Amino acid sequence: MIDLLGYAAFFTSSALIFALITLGLNLQWGQTGLFNVGIAGFVAIGAYTSGILTSPEAADRIGGFDWPILAGWLAAALVTAAAAAFTGFATLRLKSDYLAITTFGVAVVVQLVALNAQSLTGGPFGVAFIPRPFAHLQDQPALFNFINLGVIAAVTLAVYLALEHLSRSPWGRVLKALREDERAAISLGKSARSYRIQAFAAGGAVMGLAGAVQAHFIGFIAPNGYLPTLTFQVWAMLMVGGSGSNRGAILGSVVVWAIWVGAGAFSAAVVPTDWQARAASLQIVAIGVMLCLILLWRPQGFFGPRSQSGKRRA
């Protein structure tokens, strides 16, 4: 029973980390209409920044700074925000498809740097011995998982409340105005490019913070943890929960992560060992089928705004 509760805490912690990433994407896409397909890259920037700054000295890479965990998280958010702002500054004056291409390129470049810059990132071996909160309790797995769940839940709640406040502030209302009718917002004296860069940087900061939290939750990071599959997962979570809703971002993350883990457990239990590698694709198939069903049943997601025609029918 204790082991089961410990696993439930571990599962919820993982889902809440994805919820953090999805909250960042919701600020960029749901609130502002910025199409980011380089999510994995921004998460990796945050994870490696915090991992390098807080881990002990290593012979094969830069390290040994031994920063406190909270300082590493703050640095991760700031560095990722700067990377996102630079990306936005270079591309947001162009059409949204250019932003999508650029962000995908950023994700590819980050992964290649993480894979090949061994003196900085540890290369394919990654960064190990990343300090974990309350590490002295690791010999009690259930208690350790519950305490980490509390830490991650507190971070997620703080980010959620901050984003809710921002969405209701004049700054958030300008972002929604730019998303709905850019010309009208510009006619009122608002700088579309400036506000979009700010929103893209803020969303990137949340993604970087999520990457740092995940790095310290696991204690190890490697380049293969930031593949395009991560971007697909987060987009599915936002679509399921409802684009434009912070509550939807959190609920969608939990639902999609449960389906992802459930599909993996089902394939491991049912599929023969020789077919396990091929059966891993069942997770993506399960998410795709679920996404299609939800879009047919509720195109706006669980908490997304209803269309005017849907309101009239109701």
Secondary structure, DSSP 4 states (H G I P E B T S, - for coil): -HHHHHHHHHHHHHHHHHHHHHHHHIIIIITT------HHHHHHHHHHHHHHHHSPP-SSSS------HHHHHHHHHHHHHHHHHHHHHHHTTS-HHHHHHHHHHHHHHHHHHHHH-HHHH-GGG-B-----TTGGGTTSHHHHHHHHHHHHHHHHHHHHHHHHHHHHSHHHHHHHHHHH-HHHHHHTT--HHHHHHHHHHHHHHHHHHHHHHHHHHHS-B-GGGSSHHHHHHHHHHHHHH-TT-HHHHHHHHHHHHHHHHHHHHHHHHHS-GGGHHHHTTHHHHHHHHHHHHHHHH-TT-SSSPPPHHHHHH-
